[in-house]
Amino acid sequence: MGTVLAQLEPIVAPAVDWAGLLPVLLPAAGALVLLMVRSLVPSRLLPVGLDALWTFAVVAAGFVAVVVLWQRDGEVTAFGDQLVMDGLALFTAAVVFGSVALAAPTLPRYCQRVGIDSAELCVLTLLAAAGAVVMAGAADLIVLFLGLETMSIAAYVMAALNLRRLESLEAGLKYFVLGAFSTAFLLYGIALVYGATGTTSLDGIAGYLDTFLVLRDGMLLAGLAMLLVGLGFKVAAVPFHAWAPDVYVGAPTPVTALMASAVKAAGFAALIRVFVDALGVRADDWQPVMFALACATLAVGSVLAAVQSDAKRILAYSSISHAGFILVGVQAASDSGVAAVLFYLAAYAVIAVGSFTVVAVLSGRADDRTGLAALAGLGNRRPALALGLTILLLAQAGVPFTSGFVAKFSVISAAVEARSYWLAIVAMVSAVVAAFAYLRVVVAMYFGDEGSDGSDGAEDSPAMGLGAAAVIVAAVLFTVVAGIVPGLLESLSSTAAGL
C-alpha cells in the first residue's frame, strides 16, 4: 500500500489570487457574518438599522476592491481559469454593488413599516450580490450556472419575504416555478454545447468553433437556443417575460429595485459572456433570433406599459422595454455594442433604484398603494419628491441631458453600425410609445385630483426618511450629471468592453 501511494503524483492545487477575488468573497463573507451575529445575539441588544449599515459597508468595501483591481495590469483568474475578474466582470460588479448600496439606506424604515425582518433581507441581498458577481466573471458554463443559482435562489426567497401580502407569496412561488423551468433549459443547453464542442470553458468553446468546422451543427444550434431561453428568462426578454410584471408588483419594493438593477445586470453580463465572447464566431446563427427577441421585447414592453394603471406595473413593463434596448446592443455582436450595453446597465440601474425608492416611499404601510390614483396630487403634497420622480421618468423616456438619452443613443448607434437598421427604427418607435406611459405618471402627479382613490395620501404615505431622501437625490444627480457629462462613464464602459 505504501509503495502504491509513493508512486502517485502529488496533487497540486491551482493557484488562487485571493485578493483578486475580493468582489466575490466580500459579499459572501459579509452575509455569513451577519447571519451568525443575528443568530447568536438577541435583537434587543443590536441597534436598529445595523443590518442595512453592515450591508452598505460590505458592498462599499466591494466597490473599493473593484476600483483597486481596475488599476491592475492584466486580469485576475482563479480555479483553473474558470473564474476571471476582467473589465466586464469588474464593471458589472461595480453596477451590482452600486445598486445594493443605493437600496440599503431605504431598508430599515421600509422593513419596520411593512413588518419584514431586515436581517433576512440583508443576508439574502448579499448572497444574491455574490452570485451576480460570479455570473459576471464566469469563464465556464458550469461556474456560470453556479453563480446564477446562488443569485436566483436568494431572489426567490426575497420576493416572498412580505408574509403579510398574498401577492408577495404568489410572486415568490411564480418566480421559483418559472425560474426552475428556465434553469432546466439552461442545463440542457450546457449539455448540448458540451456535446458539440467537448468543453464547457467559454474560451475553449470559442477556440473550438474558430478552429474546426462543425458539419452537423444541429446539437450546437439546439444548445444555443436553450441557453438563450435560460438567460432570456433572467433578463425578462419576450416571450420569457411572463413572470416579471406579477413578481415585480408582488415582491417588496426594494427587492423589485434590486431585481431591476443588479439581477438584470448579471443576466446581461452572462449573455455577453456566452454569446458575444464564446459564440461570437457563430454570430450569424444567433443574431437573427436576437433580432426577433429585441423587437418583441421592445414592442411588448412599451405598449403594455402605456396601458397600465399601476405605477409599479408600469415600471415593471418599462423594465421589459429597457431589456429590449439592451438586447439591441447585444445583437450588434461588437465591442461598441458591448460598451453600449454596459453604459446602459449602469445608467438604468441607478434610474431603476431611484424610481422604485420613490414608489416604496409612497406605497403605504401595506406596500400596496402604487396605483396612479395614489400618486394624484403628489406635486402639491410633496413637490420635491414629485420632481425627483419626474426627472427619473424622463430619463427612462430618453429625454436629452439625462443618462437615459445617452444610453439609448449608444445602443441605437451600435445597431446602425452593425447595419441593423430596422432594429434601430423599432427601438426609436418603441421609445416614443414608452414615453406615453411615463407621461401618464407625470400628469397624474401634477394634474390628478388628490384623494381620487378614496384615501388620505398624507396619512397612508409615511415620512420619507433620511435614507430614502439620500438615495433619491443621489440617483437624480447621477442621472443628470451622466447625461450632461457622460465622458467618464463612456470611457469606463469602453475600457471594460475592450475598446
Disulfide bonds with the S-S distance in Angstrom:
none
